[in-house]
């Protein structure tokens, strides 16, 4: 198997890798709540897909409930 005669410099390696970049995910508007969502996916905000409710959205409960300090004496 052939091997390179000389080490490729950092500059040459970095020039080659400049085209490999992270892209921002594409988003579309939900037809029901008009919030941004990934295309071809259930809306995480309202739970609708293709005009009908597929998943019940998670409702945030009161912030005072659950673990933590309670103010009752």
C-alpha positions in Angstrom: 0.0 0.0 0.0 1.4 3.4 -0.9 2.5 5.8 1.8 3.0 9.6 1.6 6.6 10.6 1.1 6.3 13.6 3.4 4.0 14.6 6.2 1.1 16.8 5.2 1.4 20.1 7.0 -1.2 21.5 9.4 -2.0 24.2 6.9 -2.6 21.8 4.0 -4.8 19.6 6.3 -6.8 22.5 7.5 -7.3 23.9 4.0 -8.8 20.5 3.0 -11.1 20.4 6.0 -12.5 23.9 5.7 -15.5 22.6 3.7 -16.7 20.3 6.5 -18.8 22.6 8.6 -21.8 22.1 10.9 -25.0 23.4 9.5 -28.0 24.8 11.3 -30.9 22.5 11.3 -33.7 23.4 8.9 -36.9 24.4 10.5 -40.5 25.0 9.2 -43.6 26.6 10.8 -46.2 24.4 12.5 -49.5 24.7 10.6 -51.4 24.7 13.9 -49.4 26.9 16.4 -47.0 28.5 13.9 -43.9 27.7 16.1 -40.7 26.5 14.4 -40.4 22.7 14.2 -38.2 20.2 12.2 -39.8 19.3 8.9 -41.7 15.9 8.7 -41.9 15.7 12.5 -44.5 16.2 15.2 -44.6 19.7 16.6 -43.0 19.6 20.1 -45.1 22.6 21.2 -48.7 21.5 20.3 -48.3 17.8 19.3 -49.9 18.2 15.8 -48.7 16.6 12.6 -50.4 17.0 9.2 -53.3 18.9 10.7 -54.3 16.4 13.4 -53.2 15.9 17.0 -50.9 13.0 17.2 -49.3 13.4 20.7 -50.6 15.1 23.8 -48.3 18.0 24.5 -46.5 18.0 27.9 -48.1 20.5 30.2 -45.7 22.3 32.6 -46.9 21.9 36.2 -46.7 24.7 38.8 -43.1 25.7 39.7 -43.8 25.4 43.5 -44.7 21.8 43.4 -42.3 18.9 43.7 -39.0 18.6 45.4 -37.5 21.7 47.1 -38.3 24.0 49.9 -41.9 24.5 50.9 -43.2 27.7 52.3 -46.0 26.1 54.5 -45.5 26.3 58.3 
